[in-house]
Each structure stands twice: as structure tokens, then as C-alpha cells.
């Protein structure tokens, strides 16, 4: 059966992917607004509206992450053997894991959930031969590198700001940075949209290439309507927000004042911008969590609740394995029932 000229499963996968982007924005809204909510710069409703707008604008900066998702995780020849059903199972696995961690209030990575979904579905049939190791290992390495880099960036920016404003009263400094934090939050939201919306773009373009009969070697380009659809989905998800995770990010890792929130957002956004340009699909959650911890560490190491940080790191570690397991089992069921193609 076809819908709008595409196989029904392809249309279902595209809709699910847009749903994934919505859940991504819903799940990751804390990344963009945690600090401005914690420092009371904006009310939660105004904060998510602000973040959603800049998330959408971020889709126009780069498409290198989409290419990594589309070409750099699963072997293209093997993917073409099973087609859209594999991608469908990968997206479902990622969505299920995202919703589980959202319910628990744990800030995990939607990006790595999706990558785990692709790996799990591919390995369910072909084993480790399905993996494109160059792209996958680079992505896995940044599970560690991105939060550490975010931590360093947040720490360094915080030290610089404290030196620059050391002769001014705390109230005066916070008054300045309440306004500047709007800029840093917008910057972070743009880079969040640049990084995270591209993952959905990569998935949808894989579906379209498979449905259109393109060869595995075809040039990978992202259609404009796909960019806009993914951007709108993640922006709407951000607007509706995931308040359970906001509570964790905004107050439980460390207490933040406006000048500290500015440093955390700016440091995290800088890391996200560089990785997006390089085509590395990193986690915005990892990055901002590391940056917040780096800012907190400038006060004193005990200001950061490292116990909670350890729990978050454990959740990051199991995300790829968990989403891979879910999607792999689902895809095996599809193969068993003959629902492939």
C-alpha cells in the first residue's frame, strides 16, 4: 500500500521520525532553558517559547551531522538489503528509551538513543559487520569528550568573567547578566537545533533514498521540506517542554546565578557549534551538563552534586545499549514475521 506516492511503512517511519524530533525537543527542552529558569531570568513558559524559536533557526546552519547519521553509522549496502523496516525499528527503539528516561526524570541523550537504535537493528541481522566503525567510534568517543569539553569551557569562561567583574557588586553583575543570559540561551538553542534536528533529517533522507530506489553511493543531500519539518517538530517539542528534567538540570546539579548561567550556556553552545560543523552527532544533554558542572566547580568542588552527576553518566552509558536492545529485538520480530523491505 502506498501513501502520497511512498510505501506505507516509509510514511509511518517519516511520521515517527518527526515524532522523535518532537520527543527530542520535549525531552531536551531542559538543555536550553534550565539555567534561565533556575536564575529566574524568564518564566518557564516564556523560556520555552524563546528556546523553541531559536531551535528552529538552528536548522539552517549545517547538514554535516545529518550526513553522519545517514551514511556513517550503518553499512549502506547492508542497509539497502532490508530497507525501511530497519530504520523504522531503530526510530521506535529510540523513542521508547527517550520516553522511559523522561518518565524517570533522567537527562539522557536522544542522539545516542537514535544511534543505538540504528546499531541494534543492524547488528540484529548482520552482527558487528553492520557497523561503520569510523563514524560510530567517533560518536561514542564524544560521549566522554563532549561533557569534559563542556566542563572545561564552562570553568574557563566562569574564571574569566569573575576576573572581569571582581570589582563590581554581585547585584550589579547579576543585573547585567540577566540580560546577557537571553543571548547565551538563544545561542545554545540555535546550536541545539543545529545538532539535534539534523539527526531526524538524516533518518528521513535515508527513508526517502530507499523508497526512491537511489543507490547507496548517491550524493547525500537534505531536501528543504525535510529541514523545515524537522525544525518545526523539535521547536514544538521544546515549547511543550519536559519539566521533570528541567527540575533536575536547573536546581539539582548546582545552584546558578545569572552570570553563572551565562557561562554555562555559552560554553556548552560553543562546543555544540564546533561539533556540528565537524559533523559529530553529540548530545546536547551531555554538553550542557558538563558545562554546568564546570561552572559549579569554580565556587568549590562540593558545590556540584557529583553523586547526581554519576547517576546521569550511568544513564548516558546505558543509553546506546538499551535503545540498541529494544530496536534489535523489534527488528528480529519484523524479520521473523517477514515484515521487511
N, C-alpha and C positions, 0 to 999 in steps of 0.2 A: 504494500500500500504506500502511496506517495502523498505528501502534503506540501503544497507550494513548490512542487517540482523536485522535492527531495524525499528520500526514503523516510518512512515514519520514525524509525529509530534515530536517524540523523537529526530530524526536527526535535525529537524528545531530548537528545543529547545537547543540542544547542540551548533549548529552554532550560535544561538542568544546569548547564554551564552558566547561563545568566543568573539562575537561582543561586549557584555557587558564589558568583560575584556579589550578589545581594547579601548572602550569608557572610561573605568575606568582609564586606563593609559593616554589616551588623556586628560581626564578631570582633573586628579590628577598630571599631569606632573609638575605643578607648585609647588607641595609639595616638590619634590626632587630637583628642580633646581632654585627656586625663589631666594634663598639667594646668590647662586654663580653667578647668572645673575645680581642681584642687586649690588653686590660688584665687578662685572666685573672680577671675577676670570677666568671664561670661557665665550666664546661667546655662544649665545643661542643654536646653532647647536651642538657644542661640548658638551655643558652641557646636552642636551637631550640624546646624544649618550652615555655619561658617565652614566647617570641615568638609561637608558634602559638596559645596560649591568648588572648593579648590581640588578636591579629589577628582572631580570631573575634568577640570582644566589640565590635570596631570597627564591625561591620556595622549596628549598631542606632542609630548616631549621626545619620546623614543619608542622603538619597537624591537629593540635588541633582546629584551627578556622574552618577548613572545616567540622569537626565533629559537631561543634556547629551549623553551618548553616544547615547541613544535618539532624541533629537529635534534635536540641534544640530550634527551633522556632515554627514549626507546628506539631501538634499531628500526629504521624506516622500512626495510624490506620485510622484516617480521611483522611489523605493524600492518602493512598492506595485506598480509595473509588473512588476518582476522577482521580488519576494518573497524567500523564504527562501534561495534559491540564492546570492544576492549576499552575504548575511550569512555563509553557510557558507564561501564563498571568502575573505571578509575574516578570519574566525577562523583558517582554515588558514594563510593568509599570515602572520598574527601569530605563530602557534605555530612555524612553520618558522623565522622570523627569530629568535625567542627561543631556540630550540634551537641555532641556529648560533652566536649570540653567547655562549650559555652554554658551548658546547664550546670556544670561543676564550678563555673566561675574561674577557670584556669586560662590565662593568656597564652595559648599555644600558637602555632604557625599554620595559617591557612595555606600558605605557599608550599610548605613541606608536606602538608596533608595531600595536596594535589599531586605532588611529585611522588609521594609514597603510593598513591593510588595508581599512577601510571606504572611504577616499578612492580607493584604487586600483581596487577593484571597481566603484565608482560611476562613476569617470571613464573606465573601460574602454569603457563604452557611451555615456554622455552627455557626456563631456568635463567641463570645469570647471563647467558648469551644474549638475552633480550636487552640488556642494559648498555647504553652508550656511556662508557666509564668516564670519558673526558668531561662531559657536561655534568654527570651525576656526582662525581667526586668533588668537582669544583663547588657544586651546590652544597654538598654535605660538609665540606671544609668550612663554608661560611656560616654553618650552624654555630661554630665556635668563633670564627673571625669577626662576624658582624656584631655580636654583643660586646666582644672585647674592644673592637674599634670604637663602637658607640660609647663604651665606658671611658676610654681614653679621651675621645673627643669632648664628652660632657665634662670630664675632670679638667682638661686643659682650658676649655672656654670659661669654666667657672673660676679657675685661678686667675685668668686674665681679667675677667670682669671685676673680681674682688679687688685686684690691684688698682684698676682704673677708678673705682668708686670708693676706695677706702677712706677718703677724706669727707665723704658726704654722709648725712644721717640716713639710717636704714629706711625710714618712712619716705624720704625723698627718692631714694633709689628704687624702692618698690613702686612709687608713683610713676616714674619714668618707664619702668619695665612692664607695668600693667599694659601700657600701650604697645610697647615693643613686642610683647608676647603675642599680640594679634598677628604681627608679621611672622614671627617664628612658627606659630601654629599653622598659618596659611602655607608657609614654606614646607613644613612637614607634611601637610595634607596633599600638596601638589606632588611631592615625591612618593607619598603613599599611593596615590592614584597612578603615577607613572610606573611604579613597580608592580603593584598588585593587579590592576586592571589588565595588564599585559598577559598575565597567566591565562585568564579567560580567553583573551584574543588568540593566544597560541592554540588552545584547545579547539575553539570554534573553527579556526582555519584548518586544522588537521581534519576535522569532520568534513568541511567543505571540499578539501582536496580529495579525500577518499570518495566522497559522494559524486564528485565531478569526474572521477577517473584519472586524475592527474598522476604523473609518475612520481616515485619517491625522490627523484632528483630535481623536480620542478622548483623554480625560484620561489622562496617563501616570502610572500608579501601579505600585508594585512589590509583587508577591504575597509573602506571608510565607515560603512554602516556597522561593521563589527566593532570598530573602535568606539563609535558613539554608543552602541548598545551596551557594551561592557562598562563604559564610563558612567552611563546613566544608572546601570544596575548597582554598581559599587557606591555611587553617590546616594541612591535611595536607601541602600542598606545602612550606610553611615548615618543618614538622617534619622532612621528609626532607632539605631543605636543598641549597644549591648551593655546595659547599665550594671550588670553583675561584675563585668570585667572592669568597667570604669572605677568601681569601688576599690578593686584590688590595685589597679595601676595608680589611681590618684591619691590614695592615702595609706595603703598598707606597706608599700615598699620603702618609702621615706617621705617625710613631710616636706612640702615645697613652698617657697615664696616666689613671687613673680619673676625676680631676676634669676632664680634657680630654674624655674620652668622654661624661661627663655633659653638658657644654656642647654638644657636637656633636649628641647625641640630642635634647636639649631644644630647641635652636634649630631643628633640622630638623622636629621634631614640631609646633612652633608654626606653622611655615609650612604644613605639610600640613593642620593643623586649619582654618586660615583659608581656604585654597583649597577644601577640601571643603565648608565651609559656603557658600562663594560659588558652588559648582558648577563649579569649574575642574578638569578632569582633568589633574593634573600628575604628574610622575614622582617617585616616592619615591627612586629612584636619583639623579636629578639633585640633589634637595634635600639628601640626607644627604652626598653627595659634596662639594657646595658648603660645607656646614656643617663637615665635617671639614677642608677646606682653610682655612676661616676660622679655625678653632681652631689649626691648624698655623702659620698666618701670624703669630699673636701671639708665637710664640717668635722667629722670624726668617723672612723670606721664603724663604730657602734650605732651611728645614725641610720645605717642601712640594715634592714631586717634580712640578713643573709639566709636565715632559715627559710623564709618565704622564697627567696631567690633560688635556693637549692631545689625547692619543690617545682618551681617554674622550669628550671633547667631539666629536671627529670621528665617533665611533661614534653618539653621540646625534643628530648632524646627519643621518647617512645612514639612520637607523632608519625614518623615515616613508617616505623614497624607496624603500628596499629592500623593506619589507613591502608598500608600495603596488604595486611592480612584480610581486612574487610573486603577490599576490591578483588583480591586474589580469589577468595572463596566465592564471591559473587560471580566472577568470570568463569571459574570452574563449573559453577552451576549452569551458566549460559552455554558453555561448551557441551556439557552433558546432555542438555536438552536440545542442542542443535540450533540455538539462537545466536548464530554468529554471521558476520558479513557486514 
